[in-house]
């Protein structure tokens, strides 16, 4: 089982708010390890995290998977299971440590 972590970073004087999706180092042996997506205020918080995770999954060329996301305090973790491509969002306990 593999996981991708997404985290919200607030705006600074130089950069707008954004969501960063990160994959573990050996994740599918791809060079792409992270994606930065600007925060879309027209969407909800979870939907912004979903878009960032989905973008990274697309760049890693992962298809036909079920993605289950869980809130882990200051970030979300997306777990990959074999199955159809869709998102199931479930809230979990606070366990988002580096």
ChimeraX commands (.cxc) that place a marker at each C-alpha (Angstrom):
marker #1 position 0.00,0.00,0.00 radius 0.5
marker #1 position 1.33,3.45,-0.91 radius 0.5
marker #1 position 0.30,6.89,0.34 radius 0.5
marker #1 position 0.54,10.50,-0.78 radius 0.5
marker #1 position 0.51,13.37,1.72 radius 0.5
marker #1 position -1.11,16.72,0.89 radius 0.5
marker #1 position -0.63,19.83,3.01 radius 0.5
marker #1 position -1.99,23.38,2.92 radius 0.5
marker #1 position 0.49,26.27,2.97 radius 0.5
marker #1 position -0.93,29.72,3.60 radius 0.5
marker #1 position -0.09,32.82,1.56 radius 0.5
marker #1 position 3.10,34.77,2.13 radius 0.5
marker #1 position 4.30,38.14,0.84 radius 0.5
marker #1 position 5.63,36.35,-2.25 radius 0.5
marker #1 position 3.46,33.28,-2.84 radius 0.5
marker #1 position -0.26,32.67,-2.73 radius 0.5
marker #1 position -1.94,29.91,-0.73 radius 0.5
marker #1 position -1.19,26.47,-2.10 radius 0.5
marker #1 position -1.52,22.73,-1.55 radius 0.5
marker #1 position 1.58,20.57,-1.90 radius 0.5
marker #1 position 1.20,16.85,-2.63 radius 0.5
marker #1 position 4.24,14.69,-1.86 radius 0.5
marker #1 position 5.02,11.05,-2.62 radius 0.5
marker #1 position 7.57,8.88,-0.76 radius 0.5
marker #1 position 11.08,8.66,-2.24 radius 0.5
marker #1 position 10.78,5.32,-4.01 radius 0.5
marker #1 position 7.16,5.80,-5.05 radius 0.5
marker #1 position 6.78,3.85,-8.31 radius 0.5
marker #1 position 10.39,4.78,-9.21 radius 0.5
marker #1 position 9.34,8.09,-10.79 radius 0.5
marker #1 position 11.32,11.31,-10.74 radius 0.5
marker #1 position 8.20,13.36,-9.95 radius 0.5
marker #1 position 7.88,13.41,-6.16 radius 0.5
marker #1 position 5.69,16.46,-5.53 radius 0.5
marker #1 position 3.12,18.79,-7.08 radius 0.5
marker #1 position 2.26,22.34,-6.02 radius 0.5
marker #1 position -1.29,23.48,-6.80 radius 0.5
marker #1 position -2.55,27.03,-6.16 radius 0.5
marker #1 position -5.40,27.07,-3.64 radius 0.5
marker #1 position -8.72,27.50,-5.46 radius 0.5
marker #1 position -11.04,29.49,-3.18 radius 0.5
marker #1 position -14.05,28.46,-5.31 radius 0.5
marker #1 position -13.55,24.90,-4.01 radius 0.5
marker #1 position -13.72,23.53,-0.50 radius 0.5
marker #1 position -10.72,22.53,1.57 radius 0.5
marker #1 position -11.03,18.79,0.88 radius 0.5
marker #1 position -11.60,19.35,-2.86 radius 0.5
marker #1 position -8.36,21.36,-3.08 radius 0.5
marker #1 position -6.48,18.49,-1.45 radius 0.5
marker #1 position -8.18,16.02,-3.81 radius 0.5
marker #1 position -7.10,18.02,-6.86 radius 0.5
marker #1 position -3.48,18.15,-5.69 radius 0.5
marker #1 position -3.42,14.40,-4.95 radius 0.5
marker #1 position -5.13,13.62,-8.25 radius 0.5
marker #1 position -2.58,15.75,-10.15 radius 0.5
marker #1 position 0.30,13.86,-8.56 radius 0.5
marker #1 position -1.36,10.50,-9.24 radius 0.5
marker #1 position -1.77,11.57,-12.90 radius 0.5
marker #1 position 1.89,12.56,-13.18 radius 0.5
marker #1 position 2.87,9.24,-11.64 radius 0.5
marker #1 position 0.65,7.59,-14.28 radius 0.5
marker #1 position -1.45,5.79,-11.65 radius 0.5
marker #1 position -4.81,4.81,-13.10 radius 0.5
marker #1 position -7.69,2.53,-12.12 radius 0.5
marker #1 position -7.16,2.97,-8.41 radius 0.5
marker #1 position -9.46,3.84,-5.53 radius 0.5
marker #1 position -8.14,6.76,-3.51 radius 0.5
marker #1 position -9.17,7.10,0.14 radius 0.5
marker #1 position -8.28,10.36,1.86 radius 0.5
marker #1 position -8.17,11.10,5.55 radius 0.5
marker #1 position -7.62,14.26,7.55 radius 0.5
marker #1 position -4.59,13.91,9.77 radius 0.5
marker #1 position -4.45,17.21,11.63 radius 0.5
marker #1 position -2.60,19.74,9.49 radius 0.5
marker #1 position -2.51,17.57,6.36 radius 0.5
marker #1 position -4.36,14.83,4.48 radius 0.5
marker #1 position -3.09,11.40,3.55 radius 0.5
marker #1 position -4.29,9.59,0.41 radius 0.5
marker #1 position -4.05,5.80,0.36 radius 0.5
marker #1 position -4.07,3.83,-2.90 radius 0.5
marker #1 position -6.12,0.65,-3.23 radius 0.5
marker #1 position -6.71,-1.40,-6.41 radius 0.5
marker #1 position -10.07,-0.64,-7.98 radius 0.5
marker #1 position -11.95,2.00,-9.92 radius 0.5
marker #1 position -10.66,5.58,-10.10 radius 0.5
marker #1 position -12.60,7.61,-7.53 radius 0.5
marker #1 position -12.17,9.51,-4.27 radius 0.5
marker #1 position -13.62,8.43,-0.93 radius 0.5
marker #1 position -12.98,10.99,1.80 radius 0.5
marker #1 position -12.97,9.75,5.38 radius 0.5
marker #1 position -11.87,11.69,8.44 radius 0.5
marker #1 position -9.33,9.92,10.62 radius 0.5
marker #1 position -7.37,10.65,13.80 radius 0.5
marker #1 position -4.62,13.26,14.16 radius 0.5
marker #1 position -1.51,11.32,13.12 radius 0.5
marker #1 position 0.18,13.42,10.41 radius 0.5
marker #1 position 3.79,13.43,11.52 radius 0.5
marker #1 position 6.71,13.87,9.16 radius 0.5
marker link #1:1,2 radius 0.2
marker link #1:2,3 radius 0.2
marker link #1:3,4 radius 0.2
marker link #1:4,5 radius 0.2
marker link #1:5,6 radius 0.2
marker link #1:6,7 radius 0.2
marker link #1:7,8 radius 0.2
marker link #1:8,9 radius 0.2
marker link #1:9,10 radius 0.2
marker link #1:10,11 radius 0.2
marker link #1:11,12 radius 0.2
marker link #1:12,13 radius 0.2
marker link #1:13,14 radius 0.2
marker link #1:14,15 radius 0.2
marker link #1:15,16 radius 0.2
marker link #1:16,17 radius 0.2
marker link #1:17,18 radius 0.2
marker link #1:18,19 radius 0.2
marker link #1:19,20 radius 0.2
marker link #1:20,21 radius 0.2
marker link #1:21,22 radius 0.2
marker link #1:22,23 radius 0.2
marker link #1:23,24 radius 0.2
marker link #1:24,25 radius 0.2
marker link #1:25,26 radius 0.2
marker link #1:26,27 radius 0.2
marker link #1:27,28 radius 0.2
marker link #1:28,29 radius 0.2
marker link #1:29,30 radius 0.2
marker link #1:30,31 radius 0.2
marker link #1:31,32 radius 0.2
marker link #1:32,33 radius 0.2
marker link #1:33,34 radius 0.2
marker link #1:34,35 radius 0.2
marker link #1:35,36 radius 0.2
marker link #1:36,37 radius 0.2
marker link #1:37,38 radius 0.2
marker link #1:38,39 radius 0.2
marker link #1:39,40 radius 0.2
marker link #1:40,41 radius 0.2
marker link #1:41,42 radius 0.2
marker link #1:42,43 radius 0.2
marker link #1:43,44 radius 0.2
marker link #1:44,45 radius 0.2
marker link #1:45,46 radius 0.2
marker link #1:46,47 radius 0.2
marker link #1:47,48 radius 0.2
marker link #1:48,49 radius 0.2
marker link #1:49,50 radius 0.2
marker link #1:50,51 radius 0.2
marker link #1:51,52 radius 0.2
marker link #1:52,53 radius 0.2
marker link #1:53,54 radius 0.2
marker link #1:54,55 radius 0.2
marker link #1:55,56 radius 0.2
marker link #1:56,57 radius 0.2
marker link #1:57,58 radius 0.2
marker link #1:58,59 radius 0.2
marker link #1:59,60 radius 0.2
marker link #1:60,61 radius 0.2
marker link #1:61,62 radius 0.2
marker link #1:62,63 radius 0.2
marker link #1:63,64 radius 0.2
marker link #1:64,65 radius 0.2
marker link #1:65,66 radius 0.2
marker link #1:66,67 radius 0.2
marker link #1:67,68 radius 0.2
marker link #1:68,69 radius 0.2
marker link #1:69,70 radius 0.2
marker link #1:70,71 radius 0.2
marker link #1:71,72 radius 0.2
marker link #1:72,73 radius 0.2
marker link #1:73,74 radius 0.2
marker link #1:74,75 radius 0.2
marker link #1:75,76 radius 0.2
marker link #1:76,77 radius 0.2
marker link #1:77,78 radius 0.2
marker link #1:78,79 radius 0.2
marker link #1:79,80 radius 0.2
marker link #1:80,81 radius 0.2
marker link #1:81,82 radius 0.2
marker link #1:82,83 radius 0.2
marker link #1:83,84 radius 0.2
marker link #1:84,85 radius 0.2
marker link #1:85,86 radius 0.2
marker link #1:86,87 radius 0.2
marker link #1:87,88 radius 0.2
marker link #1:88,89 radius 0.2
marker link #1:89,90 radius 0.2
marker link #1:90,91 radius 0.2
marker link #1:91,92 radius 0.2
marker link #1:92,93 radius 0.2
marker link #1:93,94 radius 0.2
marker link #1:94,95 radius 0.2
marker link #1:95,96 radius 0.2
marker link #1:96,97 radius 0.2
marker link #1:97,98 radius 0.2
view
